[in-house]
Amino acid sequence: MMTTVEGSEPQFLSFMLGQDMFAIGILAVREILEYAGVTPVPQMPPCISGVINLRGTAVPVLDLACRLEREPVPVSKRTCIIVVEVDGEHGAFVIGILVDAVNAVLDIPPSEVEPAPSLGAQVRAEMLQGIGKVNGRFVLLLDVRQVASVGDLAAIAPAALEHV
């Protein structure tokens, strides 16, 4: 499903993970935070780094490199947390996604998006909406619902609130 506003091109927030450019639909993004550390929470899945305090609410943070089974990159001054709202089985929940650097908002017309390949991709196909082409470069368009569906992530978000 493409993310679009009536009468405009679909927009995506692009970001880096290692040397690769990824993007997620802009309508899921609530805000972008400078990385200031996370509070570890016991018994979370390995790709949940911990939680952050977002205006008094504990928000779980997903380490995207871990989720995509990639080598982690050390935290730098460009490391960010993209706070997204995801529709889950138990209603919408908020989660932070740890990325190496946020780039820009891109307009990617549907004509410049290819379906996710079934083999040979660096990311499992079910996590991709497709592959966009921007200025001759491929951008992996992540399906934020699939990325955030790490073993009952919808249930983890409320559970994180109870543990903090």
QUIRA-V720913 format. One record per residue. N is the residue number from 1. SS is DSSP state (h for helix, s for strand, l for the rest). PHI is phi in degrees with one decimal (NA if undefined). Layout:
BEGIN
n:ss:phi
N:SS:PHI
N:SS:PHI
END
This chain:
BEGIN
n:ss:phi
1:l:NA
2:l:-82.2
3:l:-96.5
4:l:-149.7
5:l:-107.6
6:l:-43.8
7:l:78.4
8:l:-133.7
9:l:-71.4
10:l:-62.1
11:s:-113.1
12:s:-134.6
13:s:-89.6
14:s:-95.5
15:s:-153.9
16:s:-106.3
17:s:-137.4
18:l:64.9
19:l:-94.4
20:s:-99.9
21:s:-98.1
22:s:-122.3
23:s:-154.3
24:s:-130.9
25:s:-57.4
26:h:-64.5
27:h:-68.4
28:h:-82.7
29:s:-80.3
30:s:-95.2
31:s:-167.0
32:s:-122.1
33:s:-116.2
34:s:-68.3
35:l:-71.1
36:l:-129.8
37:l:92.7
38:l:-131.8
39:s:-96.3
40:l:-63.3
41:l:-125.2
42:l:-60.0
43:l:64.2
44:l:-93.4
45:l:-58.4
46:l:-56.0
47:l:-85.6
48:s:-95.0
49:s:-66.9
50:s:152.5
51:s:-129.7
52:s:-120.2
53:s:-92.8
54:s:-111.4
55:l:51.1
56:l:87.9
57:s:-113.8
58:s:-78.7
59:s:-117.6
60:s:-65.9
61:s:-118.5
62:s:-91.4
63:s:-82.2
64:h:-63.4
65:h:-59.9
66:h:-65.1
67:h:-60.9
68:l:-92.2
69:l:56.8
70:l:-114.7
71:l:-66.9
72:l:-69.1
73:l:-106.6
74:l:-57.4
75:l:-62.4
76:l:-130.5
77:l:-69.0
78:l:-95.1
79:l:-60.3
80:s:-134.8
81:s:-116.9
82:s:-92.9
83:s:-90.3
84:s:-123.4
85:s:-110.5
86:s:-121.0
87:s:-81.4
88:s:-113.0
89:l:-61.3
90:l:-104.6
91:s:98.5
92:s:-72.5
93:s:-140.5
94:s:-108.5
95:s:-145.3
96:s:-95.7
97:s:-120.3
98:s:-81.2
99:s:-131.1
100:l:-73.8
101:s:-166.9
102:s:-94.4
103:s:-98.2
104:s:-160.0
105:s:-87.4
106:s:-113.3
107:s:-93.6
108:l:-121.3
109:l:-65.2
110:h:-53.5
111:h:-66.9
112:h:-102.7
113:s:-117.7
114:s:-99.7
115:l:-61.7
116:l:-64.4
117:l:-71.0
118:l:-84.9
119:l:-134.2
120:l:83.3
121:l:-80.7
122:l:-80.0
123:l:-130.4
124:l:-57.4
125:h:-56.3
126:h:-67.8
127:h:-87.2
128:s:-105.3
129:s:-81.8
130:s:164.4
131:s:-123.1
132:s:-92.2
133:s:-116.5
134:s:-131.3
135:l:49.5
136:l:77.7
137:s:-115.5
138:s:-81.4
139:s:-124.1
140:s:-79.4
141:s:-91.3
142:s:-81.3
143:l:-89.3
144:h:-59.8
145:h:-65.4
146:h:-70.1
147:h:-62.2
148:l:-84.4
149:l:-92.1
150:l:-65.9
151:l:13.9
152:l:62.3
153:h:-59.2
154:h:-60.3
155:h:-82.1
156:h:-69.7
157:h:-55.1
158:h:-65.6
159:h:-64.1
160:h:-62.6
161:h:-65.5
162:h:-71.8
163:h:-83.2
164:l:-96.9
END
